[in-house]
Amino acid sequence: MQNRLYVAVMAAAAAILIYQLFIPPITGLADQGDFIRTIRRFGYGPEHGQDYLYKYVERKFAPDRAARDRYWEEANSEYPFVAAALLLNKLISKDGKLDITVMGLVHMLVFLVVFAYLLRVTARHRAYALIWILALVVLTDAGYAVYWNSFYAEPASCIFFLLLLAESVEIAAAGEVRRSQRLLWLLWAILWVLAKPQNTAAGLLLALFAFRLAFWVKPGARAARAIAVAGGCGIIGCAAYNVLAMPKVGHMANTYGMIFSGILPETKNPAADLVALGLDPQLARYAGSGAWTQNTDFPALAESGVLENKVTTFTILRFYVLRPARLWRRLHGVFPVITSLEPPYGNFEESTGFPPVTLTRGFRLWSNFHAHVLAFSSKWIVFALAVWPAGAVWLWIRNKDAARRKRIELSALLPLGCLAALFGAVFGDAFDLIKHLYLFNLLLDACLIYAARKVAIILQQRPAAW
């Protein structure tokens, strides 16, 4: 029975993804400027220049030496997938151009291997059928699948998170960490953090847990302890690189967005807030603007040095720390959209005849659940995520079994990472919020599947008469 279900789930996953990614009209995700960090790093540019930004999926990318812009390049763990697509393209392309579906094929094949591994490691758990079916519905949903036909770094973030999750499940099941598991866990954590700057906040939690792994060793196991410490330092190093390698303009754009798209639209006294931040109160007329919108004062503020020398990310953090109510107001203001899986970028090619920024309606079951169910309870979801670690601490204190305590610590990482991803996106950059909440939603879905499994087990343990 289990083997047949395993084959059915894997076949369904492959079929759904093939239909979405490769059967015309293909679905993908239009570039909003981030492709410069990936495919353009390898000397390939969009066939139609910048005409399709936000609007349509660009199908072909051609060799173009002028496509590179070293200032915006920042190494990330998506590079191996891009390199693999380029190698495959040399074998199948007749004109040297790279079709976006080649990138989709690489992403899909790697994902299916990782998905198969995740199913295998959960096969020994009770309610495994529920886990498998929910994972199928979630991970093949268009809200996640459209990223495969793209050059964003979200696919790397998803793949390395799933590998890290699978390794954590294996460790929790055994109640101990073998050397190979420790090395793999640290490797997947490093590659996950390196995928995107938005993963930095969650990465710091992983680094702390890596140091905790140094105590999950037998007395005298110095090599194992050294590996854990080195891995934790490696994760911190990747987190630091995410911040330090970001172009100066990117830092300033984030600062501008947090002020003019985040703080000012929600305030009752824009002028007073600007003064508190050390800015001219006359700038209140730019409330609601972003660094790259039409009505913006970003170029002038950036050129004057105000956004580099006078107002920084730390200025904004201090603003919120001194005004906790404003922190809550900011979070409360984005509750309706934090569970959205649909960034407002086109999912189709222009040749389909669809209007610009048309989103696919196919395989949206889970996206619709996010939009029509979770969106109305997002505040309570955040509260539940905050309570979960507190409950884990209580259980940890009550349990004296070492293996049980390790499982509790691992399970607490999930909601903590989810909250870190949420706060990192909401308070790190007000621009492009839905896309930057990708990691939060991925972790949230993992939490929901974990909770559904727990409920199923409880119901199975009740008397049949109930």
The 8 nearest C-alpha neighbors of each residue, nearest first, counted from 0:
[[1, 3, 2, 4, 5, 6, 128, 7],
 [0, 2, 4, 3, 5, 122, 128, 6],
 [3, 1, 5, 4, 0, 6, 7, 122],
 [4, 2, 6, 0, 5, 1, 7, 8],
 [3, 5, 7, 1, 2, 6, 8, 0],
 [4, 6, 2, 8, 3, 7, 1, 9],
 [7, 5, 3, 9, 4, 8, 10, 2],
 [6, 8, 4, 10, 5, 9, 11, 3],
 [9, 7, 11, 5, 10, 6, 4, 12],
 [10, 8, 12, 6, 11, 7, 5, 13],
 [11, 9, 7, 13, 12, 8, 6, 14],
 [10, 12, 14, 8, 9, 13, 7, 15],
 [11, 13, 9, 15, 10, 14, 8, 16],
 [14, 12, 10, 16, 11, 15, 17, 9],
 [15, 13, 11, 17, 12, 16, 10, 18],
 [16, 14, 18, 12, 17, 13, 11, 19],
 [15, 17, 19, 13, 18, 14, 20, 12],
 [18, 16, 14, 20, 21, 19, 15, 13],
 [19, 17, 22, 15, 16, 20, 21, 14],
 [20, 18, 16, 17, 26, 25, 21, 15],
 [21, 19, 25, 17, 26, 18, 16, 22],
 [20, 22, 17, 25, 18, 19, 23, 100],
 [21, 23, 18, 25, 24, 20, 19, 17],
 [24, 22, 25, 21, 20, 26, 19, 18],
 [23, 25, 22, 26, 351, 347, 348, 21],
 [26, 24, 23, 20, 21, 22, 19, 347],
 [27, 25, 346, 347, 20, 19, 145, 24],
 [26, 28, 145, 148, 346, 149, 146, 56],
 [27, 29, 346, 145, 56, 149, 146, 345],
 [30, 28, 56, 55, 53, 345, 344, 54],
 [29, 31, 52, 32, 53, 34, 28, 33],
 [30, 32, 53, 52, 33, 29, 344, 34],
 [31, 33, 30, 34, 35, 52, 53, 36],
 [34, 32, 35, 36, 31, 151, 30, 37],
 [35, 33, 36, 37, 150, 32, 38, 151],
 [34, 36, 39, 33, 37, 32, 40, 38],
 [37, 35, 72, 34, 33, 40, 73, 71],
 [38, 36, 34, 40, 39, 35, 150, 78],
 [39, 37, 40, 41, 34, 43, 150, 35],
 [40, 38, 35, 43, 42, 41, 67, 66],
 [39, 41, 38, 37, 67, 42, 36, 35],
 [42, 40, 39, 38, 43, 37, 67, 82],
 [41, 43, 39, 64, 63, 40, 67, 62],
 [44, 42, 62, 39, 63, 61, 60, 41],
 [43, 45, 66, 60, 61, 63, 39, 62],
 [46, 44, 60, 48, 47, 59, 61, 57],
 [45, 47, 60, 59, 48, 61, 44, 57],
 [48, 46, 45, 50, 49, 51, 57, 59],
 [49, 47, 45, 50, 46, 44, 51, 52],
 [48, 50, 51, 52, 47, 45, 32, 46],
 [51, 49, 48, 52, 47, 54, 55, 53],
 [50, 52, 55, 54, 49, 53, 57, 56],
 [53, 51, 30, 31, 54, 49, 50, 29],
 [52, 54, 344, 31, 29, 30, 345, 51],
 [55, 53, 356, 355, 345, 51, 52, 344],
 [56, 54, 345, 51, 348, 29, 347, 349],
 [55, 57, 29, 348, 347, 28, 58, 346],
 [58, 56, 59, 55, 348, 51, 45, 29],
 [57, 59, 99, 98, 56, 348, 60, 100],
 [60, 58, 98, 97, 46, 57, 99, 96],
 [61, 59, 45, 97, 44, 46, 96, 43],
 [60, 62, 96, 43, 44, 46, 63, 97],
 [63, 61, 43, 42, 44, 64, 96, 60],
 [64, 62, 43, 66, 65, 42, 44, 61],
 [63, 65, 42, 66, 67, 62, 43, 44],
 [64, 66, 63, 67, 42, 68, 44, 43],
 [67, 65, 44, 63, 64, 39, 42, 43],
 [68, 66, 39, 40, 65, 42, 69, 64],
 [67, 69, 70, 71, 66, 72, 35, 40],
 [70, 68, 72, 71, 67, 40, 73, 36],
 [69, 71, 68, 72, 246, 73, 67, 245],
 [72, 70, 69, 68, 246, 36, 73, 35],
 [73, 71, 36, 69, 70, 40, 74, 68],
 [72, 74, 36, 244, 75, 71, 245, 241],
 [75, 73, 72, 76, 78, 36, 193, 37],
 [74, 76, 194, 193, 77, 78, 73, 195],
 [75, 77, 194, 78, 193, 190, 155, 79],
 [76, 78, 155, 152, 75, 80, 79, 194],
 [77, 79, 81, 76, 80, 82, 75, 37],
 [80, 78, 82, 81, 77, 83, 76, 84],
 [81, 79, 83, 82, 78, 77, 84, 105],
 [80, 82, 84, 78, 83, 79, 85, 77],
 [81, 83, 79, 85, 80, 84, 78, 86],
 [84, 82, 80, 86, 81, 85, 79, 87],
 [85, 83, 81, 87, 102, 82, 86, 101],
 [84, 86, 88, 82, 83, 87, 81, 89],
 [87, 85, 83, 89, 88, 84, 82, 90],
 [88, 86, 84, 90, 89, 85, 83, 91],
 [87, 89, 85, 91, 90, 92, 86, 84],
 [90, 88, 86, 87, 91, 92, 85, 95],
 [91, 89, 88, 87, 92, 86, 93, 85],
 [90, 92, 88, 89, 93, 87, 95, 101],
 [93, 91, 88, 95, 94, 89, 90, 96],
 [92, 94, 95, 91, 96, 89, 90, 88],
 [93, 95, 96, 92, 97, 61, 91, 89],
 [96, 94, 92, 93, 97, 61, 89, 62],
 [97, 95, 61, 94, 60, 59, 98, 92],
 [96, 98, 60, 59, 88, 61, 99, 95],
 [99, 97, 59, 100, 101, 58, 96, 60],
 [98, 100, 58, 102, 101, 148, 59, 97],
 [101, 99, 103, 102, 98, 148, 104, 21],
 [102, 100, 104, 103, 99, 98, 84, 105],
 [101, 103, 100, 105, 84, 99, 104, 148],
 [102, 104, 148, 100, 147, 106, 101, 105],
 [103, 105, 101, 107, 102, 106, 100, 108],
 [106, 104, 102, 108, 107, 103, 84, 109],
 [105, 107, 103, 109, 104, 147, 108, 110],
 [108, 106, 110, 104, 105, 109, 103, 111],
 [107, 109, 111, 105, 110, 106, 104, 112],
 [110, 108, 112, 106, 111, 107, 105, 113],
 [109, 111, 107, 113, 108, 112, 114, 106],
 [110, 112, 114, 108, 113, 109, 115, 107],
 [113, 111, 115, 109, 110, 114, 116, 108],
 [112, 114, 116, 110, 115, 111, 117, 109],
 [115, 113, 111, 117, 116, 112, 110, 118],
 [116, 114, 118, 112, 113, 117, 111, 119],
 [117, 115, 113, 119, 114, 118, 120, 112],
 [116, 118, 114, 165, 120, 119, 115, 113],
 [117, 119, 115, 121, 116, 120, 122, 114],
 [120, 118, 116, 122, 117, 121, 115, 123],
 [119, 121, 117, 122, 118, 169, 116, 165],
 [122, 120, 118, 124, 119, 123, 127, 117],
 [121, 123, 119, 124, 120, 127, 118, 1],
 [124, 122, 121, 125, 120, 127, 119, 172],
 [125, 123, 121, 127, 122, 126, 120, 172],
 [124, 126, 127, 123, 456, 452, 122, 128],
 [127, 125, 128, 129, 452, 124, 130, 456],
 [126, 128, 130, 125, 129, 124, 122, 131],
 [129, 127, 131, 126, 130, 132, 4, 1],
 [128, 130, 132, 126, 127, 131, 133, 452],
 [131, 129, 127, 133, 128, 132, 134, 448],
 [132, 130, 134, 128, 129, 133, 135, 127],
 [131, 133, 135, 129, 134, 130, 128, 136],
 [132, 134, 136, 130, 135, 131, 129, 137],
 [135, 133, 131, 137, 132, 136, 138, 130],
 [134, 136, 132, 133, 137, 138, 139, 131],
 [135, 137, 133, 134, 139, 138, 140, 132],
 [138, 136, 134, 140, 135, 139, 365, 133],
 [137, 139, 140, 135, 134, 136, 143, 144],
 [140, 138, 137, 144, 136, 135, 12, 141],
 [141, 139, 142, 137, 362, 138, 363, 143],
 [140, 142, 144, 143, 145, 362, 363, 139],
 [143, 141, 340, 140, 341, 144, 366, 145],
 [142, 144, 141, 145, 140, 146, 138, 139],
 [143, 145, 141, 146, 147, 139, 142, 140],
 [146, 144, 27, 147, 141, 28, 143, 148],
 [145, 147, 149, 144, 148, 143, 28, 27],
 [146, 148, 103, 145, 149, 144, 106, 154],
 [149, 147, 103, 27, 146, 100, 99, 145],
 [150, 148, 146, 147, 151, 28, 27, 99],
 [151, 149, 34, 37, 38, 152, 148, 102],
 [150, 152, 153, 149, 34, 33, 146, 154],
 [151, 153, 77, 155, 154, 194, 195, 156],
 [152, 154, 156, 155, 151, 157, 146, 194],
 [155, 153, 157, 156, 152, 158, 147, 146],
 [156, 154, 158, 77, 153, 157, 152, 194],
 [155, 157, 153, 154, 194, 191, 159, 158],
 [158, 156, 154, 160, 155, 159, 153, 161],
 [159, 157, 155, 161, 160, 156, 154, 110],
 [160, 158, 162, 191, 161, 187, 156, 157],
 [159, 161, 163, 157, 162, 158, 164, 191],
 [162, 160, 164, 158, 159, 163, 165, 157],
 [163, 161, 159, 165, 164, 160, 166, 158],
 [164, 162, 160, 166, 187, 161, 165, 184],
 [163, 165, 161, 167, 162, 166, 160, 168],
 [164, 166, 162, 168, 117, 167, 163, 161],
 [167, 165, 169, 163, 168, 164, 184, 162],
 [166, 168, 164, 170, 169, 165, 171, 163],
 [169, 167, 165, 171, 166, 170, 172, 164],
 [170, 168, 166, 172, 167, 171, 120, 173],
 [171, 169, 167, 173, 172, 168, 176, 175],
 [170, 172, 406, 174, 168, 169, 173, 167],
 [171, 173, 169, 170, 174, 168, 406, 175],
 [174, 172, 170, 175, 171, 169, 176, 402],
 [175, 173, 402, 171, 172, 170, 405, 406],
 [174, 176, 173, 170, 177, 402, 171, 215],
 [177, 175, 170, 180, 181, 178, 174, 215],
 [176, 178, 180, 179, 181, 175, 170, 182],
 [177, 179, 181, 180, 182, 176, 223, 183],
 [180, 178, 182, 181, 177, 183, 176, 184],
 [181, 179, 183, 177, 182, 178, 184, 176],
 [180, 182, 178, 184, 179, 183, 176, 177],
 [181, 183, 179, 185, 180, 184, 186, 178],
 [182, 184, 186, 180, 185, 181, 187, 179],
 [185, 183, 181, 187, 186, 182, 180, 163],
 [184, 186, 188, 182, 183, 187, 230, 189],
 [187, 185, 183, 189, 188, 184, 182, 190],
 [186, 188, 190, 184, 163, 189, 185, 159],
 [189, 187, 185, 191, 186, 190, 184, 192],
 [188, 190, 234, 186, 192, 191, 187, 193],
 [191, 189, 193, 187, 192, 188, 76, 194],
 [190, 192, 188, 159, 194, 193, 189, 156],
 [191, 193, 198, 189, 202, 194, 190, 199],
 [192, 194, 190, 75, 191, 76, 195, 237],
 [193, 195, 76, 75, 191, 156, 192, 155],
 [196, 194, 197, 198, 193, 152, 192, 75],
 [195, 197, 241, 198, 199, 242, 194, 193],
 [196, 198, 195, 199, 423, 424, 435, 200],
 [199, 197, 192, 196, 195, 201, 200, 202],
 [198, 200, 202, 238, 197, 196, 201, 192],
 [201, 199, 202, 203, 419, 198, 423, 420],
 [202, 200, 416, 419, 204, 203, 199, 198],
 [203, 201, 199, 205, 200, 204, 192, 198],
 [202, 204, 206, 205, 200, 201, 199, 207],
 [205, 203, 207, 201, 202, 206, 208, 416],
 [206, 204, 202, 208, 203, 207, 209, 201],
 [205, 207, 231, 209, 203, 204, 208, 234],
 [208, 206, 204, 210, 209, 205, 211, 203],
 [207, 209, 211, 205, 210, 206, 212, 204],
 [210, 208, 231, 206, 212, 211, 207, 227],
 [211, 209, 207, 208, 212, 213, 228, 231],
 [210, 212, 208, 209, 213, 214, 207, 215],
 [213, 211, 215, 209, 214, 210, 227, 208],
 [212, 214, 224, 227, 211, 210, 215, 228],
 [215, 213, 212, 216, 211, 224, 210, 217],
 [216, 214, 212, 213, 217, 211, 176, 175],
 [217, 215, 214, 220, 213, 218, 223, 224],
 [216, 218, 220, 219, 215, 214, 223, 221],
 [219, 217, 220, 216, 221, 214, 215, 224],
 [218, 220, 221, 217, 216, 222, 224, 223],
 [221, 219, 223, 217, 222, 218, 216, 224],
 [220, 222, 224, 223, 219, 225, 218, 216],
 [221, 223, 225, 224, 220, 226, 219, 227],
 [224, 222, 226, 225, 221, 220, 227, 178],
 [223, 225, 213, 221, 227, 226, 222, 228],
 [224, 226, 222, 228, 223, 227, 229, 221],
 [227, 225, 229, 223, 224, 228, 230, 222],
 [226, 228, 230, 213, 224, 225, 229, 209],
 [229, 227, 231, 225, 210, 230, 226, 232],
 [228, 230, 232, 226, 231, 227, 225, 233],
 [231, 229, 233, 227, 232, 228, 185, 226],
 [230, 232, 206, 209, 228, 234, 233, 229],
 [231, 233, 235, 229, 230, 234, 236, 228],
 [234, 232, 230, 236, 231, 235, 229, 237],
 [233, 235, 189, 237, 231, 236, 232, 206],
 [236, 234, 238, 232, 237, 233, 239, 206],
 [235, 237, 233, 239, 234, 238, 232, 240],
 [238, 236, 240, 234, 239, 235, 193, 241],
 [237, 239, 199, 235, 241, 240, 236, 234],
 [240, 238, 236, 242, 237, 241, 243, 235],
 [239, 241, 237, 243, 242, 238, 244, 236],
 [242, 240, 196, 238, 239, 244, 243, 237],
 [241, 243, 239, 240, 245, 244, 196, 238],
 [242, 244, 240, 245, 241, 239, 246, 238],
 [245, 243, 240, 242, 241, 246, 73, 239],
 [244, 246, 243, 242, 249, 241, 247, 73],
 [247, 245, 249, 248, 71, 244, 70, 250],
 [246, 248, 250, 249, 251, 245, 307, 252],
 [247, 249, 251, 246, 250, 252, 301, 245],
 [248, 250, 252, 246, 247, 251, 253, 245],
 [251, 249, 253, 247, 248, 252, 254, 246],
 [250, 252, 254, 248, 253, 249, 306, 255],
 [251, 253, 249, 255, 290, 254, 250, 248],
 [254, 252, 428, 256, 250, 251, 255, 257],
 [255, 253, 251, 257, 252, 256, 312, 311],
 [254, 256, 252, 258, 253, 257, 259, 251],
 [257, 255, 260, 253, 289, 429, 259, 258],
 [256, 258, 261, 429, 254, 255, 260, 428],
 [257, 259, 262, 255, 261, 256, 260, 263],
 [258, 260, 286, 263, 256, 287, 261, 288],
 [261, 259, 287, 256, 257, 288, 258, 289],
 [260, 262, 257, 258, 429, 259, 263, 264],
 [261, 263, 258, 265, 264, 259, 257, 260],
 [262, 264, 266, 259, 265, 286, 269, 261],
 [265, 263, 287, 266, 286, 262, 261, 260],
 [266, 264, 263, 262, 267, 329, 261, 328],
 [267, 265, 263, 268, 264, 269, 262, 272],
 [266, 268, 269, 265, 263, 264, 271, 272],
 [267, 269, 266, 271, 270, 272, 263, 273],
 [270, 268, 272, 271, 263, 283, 266, 273],
 [269, 271, 280, 273, 272, 268, 283, 274],
 [272, 270, 274, 273, 269, 268, 275, 280],
 [273, 271, 275, 269, 274, 270, 276, 268],
 [272, 274, 278, 276, 270, 280, 275, 271],
 [273, 275, 277, 271, 278, 276, 272, 280],
 [276, 274, 272, 273, 277, 271, 278, 318],
 [275, 277, 273, 274, 278, 272, 310, 314],
 [278, 276, 274, 275, 273, 310, 279, 309],
 [279, 277, 273, 274, 276, 280, 275, 282],
 [278, 280, 281, 282, 273, 274, 277, 270],
 [281, 279, 270, 282, 273, 283, 274, 278],
 [282, 280, 283, 279, 284, 270, 273, 278],
 [281, 283, 280, 284, 285, 279, 278, 273],
 [282, 284, 281, 285, 286, 269, 280, 270],
 [283, 285, 282, 286, 281, 287, 280, 269],
 [286, 284, 283, 288, 282, 287, 295, 259],
 [287, 285, 259, 283, 263, 284, 288, 264],
 [286, 288, 260, 259, 264, 285, 289, 263],
 [289, 287, 286, 295, 285, 260, 259, 294],
 [290, 288, 256, 292, 291, 260, 295, 259],
 [289, 291, 297, 252, 292, 256, 255, 295],
 [290, 292, 289, 293, 295, 297, 252, 288],
 [293, 291, 289, 294, 290, 295, 288, 297],
 [292, 294, 295, 291, 288, 289, 290, 296],
 [293, 295, 292, 288, 285, 296, 289, 291],
 [296, 294, 297, 288, 293, 292, 290, 285],
 [295, 297, 299, 298, 300, 285, 294, 290],
 [296, 298, 300, 290, 295, 299, 301, 255],
 [299, 297, 301, 300, 296, 302, 295, 290],
 [300, 298, 302, 301, 297, 296, 303, 304],
 [299, 301, 297, 303, 302, 298, 305, 306],
 [302, 300, 298, 304, 299, 303, 306, 297],
 [301, 303, 299, 304, 300, 298, 305, 297],
 [302, 304, 300, 301, 305, 299, 306, 298],
 [305, 303, 307, 301, 302, 306, 308, 300],
 [304, 306, 309, 307, 308, 303, 300, 310],
 [307, 305, 310, 304, 251, 301, 309, 311],
 [306, 308, 304, 305, 309, 311, 310, 251],
 [307, 309, 305, 304, 306, 310, 311, 303],
 [310, 308, 305, 306, 307, 311, 277, 304],
 [309, 311, 306, 314, 305, 308, 307, 276],
 [312, 310, 314, 313, 254, 306, 307, 309],
 [311, 313, 315, 314, 254, 316, 310, 427],
 [312, 314, 316, 311, 315, 317, 310, 318],
 [315, 313, 311, 317, 312, 316, 310, 318],
 [314, 316, 318, 312, 313, 317, 319, 311],
 [317, 315, 313, 319, 318, 314, 320, 312],
 [316, 318, 320, 314, 315, 319, 313, 321],
 [319, 317, 315, 316, 321, 320, 314, 322],
 [318, 320, 322, 316, 326, 321, 317, 323],
 [321, 319, 317, 322, 318, 323, 316, 326],
 [320, 322, 319, 318, 317, 323, 316, 324],
 [321, 323, 319, 320, 324, 325, 318, 326],
 [324, 322, 326, 325, 320, 319, 321, 327],
 [323, 325, 327, 326, 322, 328, 319, 329],
 [326, 324, 328, 327, 323, 322, 329, 319],
 [325, 327, 323, 329, 324, 319, 328, 330],
 [326, 328, 330, 324, 325, 329, 331, 323],
 [329, 327, 325, 331, 326, 330, 332, 324],
 [328, 330, 332, 326, 327, 331, 325, 333],
 [331, 329, 327, 332, 328, 333, 326, 334],
 [332, 330, 328, 334, 329, 333, 327, 378],
 [331, 333, 329, 330, 334, 328, 335, 265],
 [334, 332, 330, 335, 331, 336, 337, 329],
 [333, 335, 331, 337, 336, 332, 377, 378],
 [336, 334, 374, 333, 337, 375, 377, 338],
 [337, 335, 339, 338, 334, 333, 374, 433],
 [336, 338, 334, 339, 335, 333, 436, 433],
 [339, 337, 336, 369, 374, 440, 340, 373],
 [338, 340, 336, 341, 337, 370, 369, 433],
 [341, 339, 142, 366, 342, 338, 437, 433],
 [340, 342, 339, 142, 343, 433, 366, 434],
 [341, 343, 434, 433, 344, 340, 339, 431],
 [344, 342, 341, 356, 345, 53, 358, 433],
 [345, 343, 53, 356, 29, 342, 54, 28],
 [356, 344, 346, 55, 54, 357, 29, 358],
 [345, 347, 28, 27, 26, 358, 359, 56],
 [348, 346, 56, 26, 55, 345, 27, 349],
 [347, 349, 56, 55, 350, 351, 57, 58],
 [348, 350, 351, 55, 352, 347, 353, 56],
 [351, 349, 352, 348, 353, 347, 24, 55],
 [352, 350, 349, 353, 348, 24, 347, 23],
 [353, 351, 350, 349, 354, 348, 355, 347],
 [352, 354, 351, 357, 355, 349, 347, 350],
 [353, 355, 357, 356, 352, 349, 54, 345],
 [356, 354, 54, 357, 55, 345, 353, 349],
 [345, 357, 355, 54, 344, 358, 55, 354],
 [356, 358, 345, 355, 354, 346, 353, 359],
 [359, 357, 346, 345, 356, 360, 344, 347],
 [358, 360, 361, 346, 357, 26, 141, 347],
 [361, 359, 363, 358, 362, 141, 357, 364],
 [360, 362, 363, 359, 141, 19, 364, 140],
 [363, 361, 140, 141, 364, 360, 139, 365],
 [362, 364, 366, 361, 365, 140, 141, 367],
 [363, 365, 367, 366, 362, 368, 140, 136],
 [364, 366, 368, 367, 363, 137, 140, 369],
 [367, 365, 363, 369, 368, 364, 340, 142],
 [366, 368, 370, 364, 369, 365, 371, 363],
 [369, 367, 365, 372, 366, 371, 370, 364],
 [370, 368, 373, 366, 367, 338, 372, 371],
 [369, 371, 367, 374, 368, 339, 372, 366],
 [372, 370, 368, 367, 369, 374, 373, 375],
 [371, 373, 368, 374, 369, 375, 370, 376],
 [372, 374, 369, 376, 375, 377, 370, 371],
 [375, 373, 377, 335, 370, 376, 372, 338],
 [376, 374, 373, 372, 377, 335, 371, 378],
 [375, 377, 373, 379, 378, 374, 380, 372],
 [376, 378, 380, 374, 379, 373, 334, 375],
 [379, 377, 381, 380, 376, 334, 382, 331],
 [380, 378, 382, 381, 376, 377, 383, 384],
 [379, 381, 377, 383, 378, 382, 384, 376],
 [382, 380, 384, 378, 379, 383, 385, 377],
 [381, 383, 379, 385, 380, 384, 386, 378],
 [384, 382, 386, 380, 385, 381, 387, 379],
 [385, 383, 381, 414, 387, 382, 386, 380],
 [384, 386, 382, 383, 387, 381, 388, 389],
 [387, 385, 383, 389, 384, 388, 382, 390],
 [386, 388, 390, 384, 389, 385, 383, 391],
 [389, 387, 391, 411, 390, 386, 392, 385],
 [390, 388, 392, 386, 391, 387, 393, 385],
 [389, 391, 393, 387, 388, 392, 394, 386],
 [392, 390, 388, 394, 389, 393, 395, 407],
 [391, 393, 395, 389, 390, 394, 388, 396],
 [394, 392, 390, 396, 391, 395, 397, 389],
 [395, 393, 391, 397, 396, 392, 398, 390],
 [396, 394, 392, 398, 393, 404, 397, 391],
 [395, 397, 393, 394, 398, 392, 399, 404],
 [396, 398, 394, 395, 393, 399, 392, 404],
 [399, 397, 395, 396, 400, 394, 404, 403],
 [398, 400, 401, 397, 404, 396, 395, 403],
 [399, 401, 403, 402, 398, 404, 405, 395],
 [400, 402, 404, 403, 399, 405, 174, 398],
 [403, 401, 174, 405, 404, 400, 406, 175],
 [404, 402, 406, 400, 405, 401, 407, 174],
 [403, 405, 407, 401, 406, 402, 395, 400],
 [404, 406, 408, 402, 407, 403, 409, 401],
 [407, 405, 171, 409, 403, 404, 408, 410],
 [406, 408, 404, 410, 405, 409, 391, 411],
 [409, 407, 405, 411, 406, 410, 404, 412],
 [408, 410, 406, 412, 411, 407, 405, 167],
 [409, 411, 407, 412, 408, 413, 406, 414],
 [412, 410, 408, 388, 413, 409, 414, 391],
 [411, 413, 415, 409, 410, 416, 414, 408],
 [412, 414, 416, 411, 415, 410, 417, 446],
 [415, 413, 417, 384, 416, 412, 411, 418],
 [416, 414, 412, 418, 417, 413, 419, 411],
 [417, 415, 201, 419, 413, 414, 418, 412],
 [416, 418, 414, 420, 439, 415, 442, 419],
 [419, 417, 421, 415, 420, 416, 422, 414],
 [418, 420, 416, 201, 422, 421, 417, 200],
 [421, 419, 439, 423, 417, 418, 422, 201],
 [422, 420, 418, 424, 419, 439, 423, 425],
 [421, 423, 425, 419, 424, 426, 420, 418],
 [422, 424, 420, 427, 421, 426, 425, 419],
 [425, 423, 427, 421, 422, 426, 435, 436],
 [424, 426, 422, 427, 423, 421, 428, 429],
 [427, 425, 422, 423, 424, 428, 429, 257],
 [426, 428, 423, 424, 425, 429, 253, 257],
 [427, 429, 253, 430, 257, 426, 424, 256],
 [428, 430, 257, 256, 261, 432, 260, 425],
 [431, 429, 432, 428, 256, 289, 260, 253],
 [432, 430, 434, 433, 435, 429, 428, 342],
 [431, 433, 435, 430, 434, 429, 436, 424],
 [434, 432, 436, 435, 342, 431, 339, 337],
 [433, 435, 436, 437, 342, 432, 431, 341],
 [434, 436, 432, 437, 433, 424, 431, 197],
 [435, 437, 439, 433, 434, 438, 424, 432],
 [438, 436, 440, 435, 434, 439, 441, 433],
 [439, 437, 441, 440, 436, 442, 420, 435],
 [440, 438, 420, 436, 417, 442, 421, 441],
 [439, 441, 443, 437, 442, 438, 444, 338],
 [440, 442, 438, 444, 443, 439, 437, 445],
 [443, 441, 445, 439, 417, 444, 440, 438],
 [444, 442, 440, 446, 445, 441, 439, 417],
 [443, 445, 447, 441, 446, 442, 440, 448],
 [444, 446, 442, 448, 443, 447, 449, 441],
 [445, 447, 443, 449, 444, 448, 450, 442],
 [448, 446, 444, 450, 449, 445, 451, 443],
 [447, 449, 451, 445, 450, 446, 452, 444],
 [448, 450, 446, 452, 447, 451, 445, 453],
 [449, 451, 447, 453, 452, 448, 446, 454],
 [452, 450, 448, 454, 453, 449, 447, 455],
 [453, 451, 455, 449, 450, 454, 126, 448],
 [452, 454, 450, 456, 451, 455, 457, 449],
 [455, 453, 457, 451, 456, 452, 458, 450],
 [454, 456, 452, 458, 453, 457, 451, 459],
 [455, 457, 459, 453, 458, 454, 452, 460],
 [458, 456, 454, 460, 459, 455, 453, 461],
 [457, 459, 455, 461, 460, 456, 454, 462],
 [458, 460, 456, 457, 461, 455, 462, 463],
 [461, 459, 457, 458, 456, 462, 463, 455],
 [460, 462, 458, 459, 463, 465, 457, 464],
 [463, 461, 464, 465, 460, 459, 458, 457],
 [462, 464, 465, 461, 459, 460, 458, 457],
 [465, 463, 462, 461, 460, 459, 458, 457],
 [464, 463, 462, 461, 458, 460, 459, 457]]
